[in-house]
Amino acid sequence: MINLNDERFEEREFKIFNGGEAGVVKGCSVRVEKKTANDVENAPDYKLFVTDETGAEFNKGYFKGNLDDMSEGQEQFFVKEMKHLAKVFRVQDQLPTQVASYEELIDTTMKLCNKNQSNVKVNVAVCYGTVDYPRRFLELDGFWGIQNVEDGMPRLSRKALTERPEPDSDGPDITIGGGSEDSGVADDWA
């Protein structure tokens, strides 16, 4: 028996972060969540959620699986990002001076950020990716795109896309549904 009144089948209101507008958004709340046993297997190990004043949010995922395969430049970028997040959440003084691995760094940073997330407000710079890497949905404009409100305003980078890119139209024209009279499908709704 299918219960049509089950909450799973109800429509939900979807809110779009900042109304879908790229730019700087002030006074957002922020939180960090760790992957749970209920999450799908390929879900990020951690997610950084940013919520605007309407309750709409976006998130950025962090994976631990590829930390051992980083180039030297990626390693530096990763460490800078973790230190920046610690500063955003006001826990930079609690980070150890040394860690044994990049996995320990992300685990420690995210745990500290999670413990101090309740009163943190941020300003964020969001965009639709960059000129080189356009995206369909709003995202942080790099890790520098999030600042604690006490630290001022982030800025959009020079290559940030402020307009949502149009989907590619180079593919074949596909029509879904709406069969024609000569479709060969019998209509028994008479």
N, C-alpha and C positions, 0 to 999 in steps of 0.2 A: 504494500500500500504506500502510495506517495502522498505525504502530507503537504499540500500546497501552501499551508500557513506557516511552514517551517521558516525560521528566520534566514536560513541559507538562501532562500529563493526570493527574498525581498530586495527591492531596488535600494541601492545605497547612493547617497549623495557624494559626488566626487568633487573635490575642491582642487583647483590648480594653483600652485605656488605663485604668488604675486600676480595672479590673473593671467599668467602666461607671458608676462612682460619681462624682458631681460633688463638688467640694470642693477643698481645698488638698493638693497632692501634693508631697512633699519629696524632694530629692536626685535630680532627673532629669538625664539628659544631654541635650544640645541640639546641633543642627548646622544649618547652612545649606547648601542645594544650589541650584545654578544649573540652569536648563532646558538640556537637552541636545538634540542632533539626533534622538535616539531618542524623545523625548517627543512626545505628540500636539500638534498645532498650537495648540490653545487652552489648553494647560497654563500654569500661572503661570510667570512669568519666574524667580522664586525661591520656595523653600519653606523654612520654618522647621520643623524636626522636633523634637519633644520625646518622649523615650523614658523610660518608667518602669522600675522595678527588675526587672520581669518581661520586659522587652524589647518590651512593647507601646508603640505610638507613635501620635501624631496629628500633623497638620501644619497650617500656616497658609500660604496662598499669597499672593504679592505680585505684582501685575501692573504693568508700566510703561506700558501702552497708554493709560490714562486720566489720566495725571499732568498733562497740559496742560489738562484740563477741570475742575479742582478749584475750588471756591469758596474764599474767603479762610479760612473756618473749617476746611475740609478741608485746605488747605495747612498751616495751623498744626498741626493734628492729625498730619498726615503727618510734618512735621519733628520734632515731639515724639516720635513713635513711633520714627523712625530714631535720634534721639539716645538714647532709652531702650534700644534694642537694642544700640547701641554700648556703653552702660554695662553692660548685662547681660553682654556678651562681654568686658568690660574693655579696650575699644579706643577709648574716648571721647577719650583724649588724642591719638589718631592721626587723628581726623577733621579735615579742613581747616576753617579758620574761615569760608571762603566757598566756594560751589560755583556753577557757571554755570546749573544747571538741577536740577529735581527728579529727573530721570533720572540725572544724575551723582551726586546724593545717595544714591539707592537703590543704584546700582552700587558706589559707594565704600563705603558702610556694609556691604553684604552681603559684599563682597570682604574687608574687614577682619575681619568676624565669622567668615567661613569660615576665615581663616588662624589664628584664635585659638580654635577651637572644641574642640580636643582635651581640654583639662582643665577645661572650664567645666561646673559643676553649677548647676542652677536649682531653685527652688521655683515651682510654678505653681498658679494658681487656675483651675479648669476648671468649666464649666457647660454646660447645654443651651440656650444663648442667653439671652435676657431675656424678661421678661413681654411686652414689645412685639414681640419677634422671636424666637420659639421655634425651636429647631433639633433635628434628630433625632439628631445626634452631638455628642459632647463637643468643646468648643472653648475657647480662652483667653477669660477674662472681660476683654476689652479688652486693649490693649497693656500696661497696668499689671498684668495678671494673670501676668506672668513677672518673677521677681526672681532675681538672682544669689544663691546661698546665703549669701554674706557680707553681703548687704544686708537679710536678714530674710525675713519671710513676706508674700506678697501676701494680699489679702482679697477675698472675693467682693463684688461690688457689691450694692446694695440690691435691684435688679431681676433679679438672676441667678436662672435656673431651676435648681434642684438636683435636680429629678425629670425624667426623660425624658417629654416630652409624648406623649400618645396620638395616633395618626394620626386625621385627620378621618374621621368616619363619615357625612358628609352625601352622599357619592356614591352612585351606583346599586349595588345588590347584584349582584355578578358572581361566577359560579361557573365555575371553570376545571377542565376534565377531568371524568372520572367520568360519561360519558354514561349515559342511561337506556335501558330496553328499547325505548321508542318513539322513540329518537333518529333512526331511519332509517339508522343506520350498520350495515352488515353485519359480523358477527363471524365471521371465517374462521379462528379459532384452534382449531377443534374437532379 
